[in-house]
Amino acid sequence: MIIVKKVNSETDLEKVFAIRRQVFVVEQNCPPELEWENEEVSVHFLAIFNGEPAGACRWRKTELGYKLERFAVLQEFRGKGLAQEMIRTV
């Protein structure tokens, strides 16, 4: 079962950051200083698969409109429809 929820607590935000760190910094070798931008102006979402934190994404308003970004799914949960559900929710 997939649940995607808007982050409303520091605990969930830490889970989002842990997922992004694993996917972008560790797996994709993104420089950490580039990964942590615009956090304070973004609305974050956490995807949960069968009770486990599995994915994350966010949106933020820009001068050109709303931007959906930082979609990340942990490797063991890929191919299960999490990204599709995140897009539907966001």
Beta strands, then each sheet from edge to edge (+ up, - down):
strand 1: 2-6
strand 2: 42-49
strand 3: 52-62
strand 4: 65-73
sheet 1: 1+ 2- 3+ 4-
end
